[in-house]
Each structure stands twice: as structure tokens, then as C-alpha cells.
Amino acid sequence: MQAQGYLAAWAVGLRTRDATQSDVEQALAERAIVRTHFMRNTVHLVPAADLRWMLQFVAPRIRKMIDSIGRAGRPCPRLPPFP
């Protein structure tokens, strides 16, 4: 979910059954929930356990976009494969 500001933690609490503010803060502190900007330069809160498959899902599109931008009319060097 979008996480531009700290109120995103409140949004997580609203979408999680029986979560308290301290539960959400603890999950963020323990990195069970992470802030990332893997899509559209928008900051999201994502379960850490799901981040890898989400990155693998969007990586081909991001690579295509980077390659199409290029530098000085030349394609960008190929990015290494995502593990």
C-alpha cells in the first residue's frame, strides 16, 4: 500500500485484524514490513516476505523502461539478472 508518510502505518493497522499501533510499529522496527519504492517511484509498505516476488514481477518492465531511456541516445548497459 502507498506509504508516502507515517500515516501509512495507520493504514496498515486498519487493514490488519486486531492490530494495535504498537504492533505495526514493532513490525516496521523488526522489518517484517518494509518501505520501498519499487513501483512508479511511489513509496509502498510491503510485507518483507513478499518483496522478492514483487520485485521479480516488476523487474522486466523496469528494465525495459531503463533500456528505452538510454544515455546520449545509446541504450543503458544491461542490468544483471535479479536473483
ROSE-4610 file (N, C-alpha, C; in Angstrom, 1 decimal, always signed):
// ROSE-4610
residu = [M/M/M/Q/Q/Q/A/A/A/Q/Q/Q/G/G/G/Y/Y/Y/L/L/L/A/A/A/A/A/A/W/W/W/A/A/A/V/V/V/G/G/G/L/L/L/R/R/R/T/T/T/R/R/R/D/D/D/A/A/A/T/T/T/Q/Q/Q/S/S/S/D/D/D/V/V/V/E/E/E/Q/Q/Q/A/A/A/L/L/L/A/A/A/E/E/E/R/R/R/A/A/A/I/I/I/V/V/V/R/R/R/T/T/T/H/H/H/F/F/F/M/M/M/R/R/R/N/N/N/T/T/T/V/V/V/H/H/H/L/L/L/V/V/V/P/P/P/A/A/A/A/A/A/D/D/D/L/L/L/R/R/R/W/W/W/M/M/M/L/L/L/Q/Q/Q/F/F/F/V/V/V/A/A/A/P/P/P/R/R/R/I/I/I/R/R/R/K/K/K/M/M/M/I/I/I/D/D/D/S/S/S/I/I/I/G/G/G/R/R/R/A/A/A/G/G/G/R/R/R/P/P/P/C/C/C/P/P/P/R/R/R/L/L/L/P/P/P/P/P/P/F/F/F/P/P/P]
num = [1/1/1/2/2/2/3/3/3/4/4/4/5/5/5/6/6/6/7/7/7/8/8/8/9/9/9/10/10/10/11/11/11/12/12/12/13/13/13/14/14/14/15/15/15/16/16/16/17/17/17/18/18/18/19/19/19/20/20/20/21/21/21/22/22/22/23/23/23/24/24/24/25/25/25/26/26/26/27/27/27/28/28/28/29/29/29/30/30/30/31/31/31/32/32/32/33/33/33/34/34/34/35/35/35/36/36/36/37/37/37/38/38/38/39/39/39/40/40/40/41/41/41/42/42/42/43/43/43/44/44/44/45/45/45/46/46/46/47/47/47/48/48/48/49/49/49/50/50/50/51/51/51/52/52/52/53/53/53/54/54/54/55/55/55/56/56/56/57/57/57/58/58/58/59/59/59/60/60/60/61/61/61/62/62/62/63/63/63/64/64/64/65/65/65/66/66/66/67/67/67/68/68/68/69/69/69/70/70/70/71/71/71/72/72/72/73/73/73/74/74/74/75/75/75/76/76/76/77/77/77/78/78/78/79/79/79/80/80/80/81/81/81/82/82/82/83/83/83]
x = [+0.8/+0.0/+0.9/+0.4/+1.2/+1.6/+2.8/+3.3/+4.1/+3.6/+4.3/+4.7/+3.8/+4.0/+3.9/+4.1/+4.0/+2.6/+1.6/+0.2/-0.1/+0.8/+0.7/+0.6/+1.4/+1.3/-0.1/-0.8/-2.2/-3.0/-2.8/-3.5/-3.3/-2.0/-1.8/-2.6/-2.6/-3.4/-4.9/-5.4/-6.8/-7.1/-6.1/-6.3/-5.9/-5.5/-5.0/-5.9/-6.4/-7.3/-6.6/-7.2/-6.7/-5.3/-4.8/-3.5/-3.6/-2.6/-2.5/-1.4/-1.4/-0.3/+1.0/+1.2/+2.5/+2.8/+1.8/+2.1/+2.6/+2.0/+2.5/+3.9/+4.1/+5.4/+6.5/+6.1/+7.1/+7.4/+6.4/+6.6/+7.5/+7.4/+8.3/+9.7/+9.8/+11.1/+11.8/+11.1/+11.7/+11.8/+11.4/+11.5/+10.6/+9.5/+8.6/+7.7/+7.6/+7.0/+8.1/+8.3/+9.4/+8.8/+9.5/+9.1/+10.0/+9.4/+10.2/+9.5/+10.3/+9.7/+9.9/+9.5/+9.8/+8.8/+7.8/+6.8/+6.6/+6.7/+6.4/+7.0/+8.1/+8.7/+7.7/+6.8/+5.9/+6.3/+6.3/+6.8/+5.6/+5.9/+4.9/+5.4/+4.4/+4.7/+4.4/+5.3/+5.2/+5.6/+4.9/+5.4/+6.8/+7.8/+9.1/+9.1/+8.3/+8.3/+7.8/+7.1/+6.6/+7.4/+8.4/+9.1/+9.9/+10.5/+11.3/+10.4/+9.3/+8.4/+7.8/+7.6/+7.0/+8.1/+9.3/+10.4/+10.6/+10.6/+10.7/+9.6/+8.4/+7.3/+7.4/+7.9/+8.0/+9.4/+10.4/+11.7/+11.8/+11.1/+11.2/+10.7/+9.6/+9.1/+10.0/+10.6/+11.5/+12.8/+13.3/+14.5/+14.2/+13.0/+12.6/+12.5/+12.0/+11.9/+13.3/+14.2/+15.6/+16.3/+16.1/+16.8/+16.3/+15.0/+14.4/+14.9/+15.2/+15.7/+17.1/+18.0/+19.3/+20.0/+21.3/+22.1/+22.7/+22.5/+23.0/+22.7/+21.4/+21.0/+21.4/+22.2/+22.6/+21.9/+21.6/+20.9/+21.7/+21.1/+21.8/+22.4/+23.5/+24.1/+23.0/+23.1/+22.1/+22.3/+21.2/+21.3/+21.5/+22.1/+22.3/+21.0/+20.8/+19.6/+19.3/+18.0/+17.6/+17.6/+18.2/+18.3/+16.9]
y = [-1.2/+0.0/+1.2/+2.3/+3.5/+4.0/+4.5/+4.8/+6.1/+7.1/+8.4/+9.0/+8.9/+9.5/+8.5/+8.9/+8.0/+7.5/+8.2/+7.8/+6.4/+6.0/+4.7/+3.6/+3.8/+2.8/+2.6/+3.7/+3.7/+2.9/+3.1/+2.4/+0.9/+0.5/-1.0/-1.5/-0.7/-1.1/-1.3/-0.4/-0.5/-1.8/-2.2/-3.4/-4.7/-4.6/-5.8/-6.1/-7.3/-7.7/-7.6/-6.9/-6.8/-6.2/-5.5/-4.9/-3.6/-3.4/-2.1/-1.3/+0.0/+0.9/+0.3/-0.2/-0.8/-2.0/-2.8/-4.0/-3.6/-2.5/-2.1/-1.4/-0.6/+0.0/-1.1/-2.2/-3.3/-4.0/-4.2/-4.9/-4.1/-2.7/-1.9/-1.9/-1.9/-1.9/-3.2/-4.3/-5.6/-5.9/-5.0/-5.1/-6.3/-6.6/-7.6/-6.9/-5.5/-4.7/-3.7/-3.5/-2.6/-1.5/-0.4/+0.7/+0.6/+0.7/+0.5/+1.4/+1.6/+2.4/+1.6/+0.4/-0.5/-0.2/+0.5/+0.8/+2.3/+2.8/+4.1/+5.2/+5.0/+5.9/+6.4/+5.5/+5.7/+4.8/+5.4/+4.6/+3.7/+2.5/+1.5/+0.8/+0.3/-0.6/-2.0/-2.9/-4.2/-5.2/-6.4/-7.4/-7.9/-7.9/-8.3/-9.7/-10.6/-11.9/-11.9/-10.8/-10.7/-9.9/-9.2/-8.2/-8.8/-10.0/-10.6/-10.9/-11.6/-12.0/-10.7/-9.7/-8.5/-7.8/-7.8/-7.2/-8.0/-9.3/-10.2/-9.9/-9.6/-9.4/-8.1/-7.0/-5.7/-5.5/-6.3/-6.1/-6.0/-7.0/-6.9/-5.6/-5.1/-3.8/-2.6/-2.6/-1.6/-1.6/-2.8/-3.0/-2.5/-2.8/-2.3/-0.8/-0.2/+1.3/+1.9/+1.3/+1.8/+1.7/+0.6/+0.4/+1.4/+1.7/+2.6/+4.1/+4.4/+5.8/+6.0/+5.1/+5.3/+6.5/+6.6/+7.8/+8.3/+9.5/+10.2/+9.4/+8.9/+8.2/+6.7/+6.3/+4.9/+4.1/+2.8/+2.1/+2.0/+1.9/+1.7/+0.3/+0.1/-1.2/-2.2/-3.4/-4.4/-4.5/-4.6/-4.8/-6.3/-6.7/-8.1/-8.7/-10.0/-10.7/-10.5/-10.4/-10.3/-11.7/-11.9/-13.2/-13.8]
z = [+0.0/+0.0/+0.0/-0.5/-0.6/+0.8/+0.9/+2.2/+2.2/+1.6/+1.4/+2.8/+3.7/+5.1/+6.2/+7.4/+8.5/+8.7/+8.2/+8.4/+7.7/+6.9/+6.2/+7.2/+8.3/+9.4/+10.0/+10.0/+10.5/+9.5/+8.2/+7.2/+7.3/+7.6/+7.8/+9.0/+10.1/+11.2/+10.9/+10.1/+9.7/+8.8/+8.1/+7.2/+7.8/+9.1/+9.8/+11.0/+11.0/+12.1/+13.5/+14.4/+15.8/+15.9/+15.0/+15.1/+15.9/+16.8/+17.5/+16.9/+17.3/+16.8/+17.1/+18.3/+18.7/+17.9/+17.5/+16.7/+15.3/+14.7/+13.4/+13.6/+14.6/+14.8/+15.0/+15.8/+16.0/+14.7/+13.9/+12.6/+11.7/+11.7/+11.0/+11.5/+12.9/+13.5/+13.3/+13.2/+13.0/+11.5/+10.7/+9.2/+8.7/+9.4/+8.9/+7.8/+7.9/+6.9/+6.5/+5.2/+4.8/+3.9/+3.9/+3.0/+1.8/+0.6/-0.6/-1.7/-2.8/-3.9/-5.2/-5.2/-6.4/-7.5/-7.3/-8.4/-8.5/-9.7/-10.1/-9.2/-8.6/-7.6/-6.5/-6.2/-5.1/-4.0/-2.8/-1.6/-1.2/-0.9/-0.5/+0.8/+1.5/+2.6/+2.1/+2.3/+1.7/+2.8/+2.9/+3.8/+3.3/+4.2/+3.7/+3.0/+3.5/+2.9/+1.4/+1.0/-0.3/-1.3/-0.7/-1.5/-2.7/-2.5/-3.6/-4.8/-4.6/-5.7/-6.4/-5.6/-6.2/-7.0/-6.6/-7.4/-8.7/-8.6/-9.8/-10.7/-10.2/-11.1/-11.9/-11.2/-11.9/-12.6/-12.3/-12.8/-14.4/-15.1/-16.6/-17.1/-16.6/-17.0/-16.7/-15.5/-15.2/-16.1/-16.3/-17.2/-18.6/-19.1/-20.4/-20.5/-19.4/-19.3/-19.3/-18.5/-18.4/-19.7/-20.4/-21.6/-22.7/-22.6/-23.6/-23.4/-22.2/-21.9/-22.5/-22.2/-22.7/-22.2/-22.6/-22.3/-23.6/-23.8/-25.0/-26.3/-26.3/-27.5/-27.6/-26.6/-26.5/-25.5/-25.7/-24.6/-23.4/-22.3/-21.0/-21.0/-20.3/-20.2/-19.6/-19.9/-19.4/-17.9/-17.2/-15.8/-15.5/-14.4/-14.1/-13.8/-13.9/-13.6/-12.1/-11.8/-10.4/-9.8/-8.7/-8.1/-7.7]
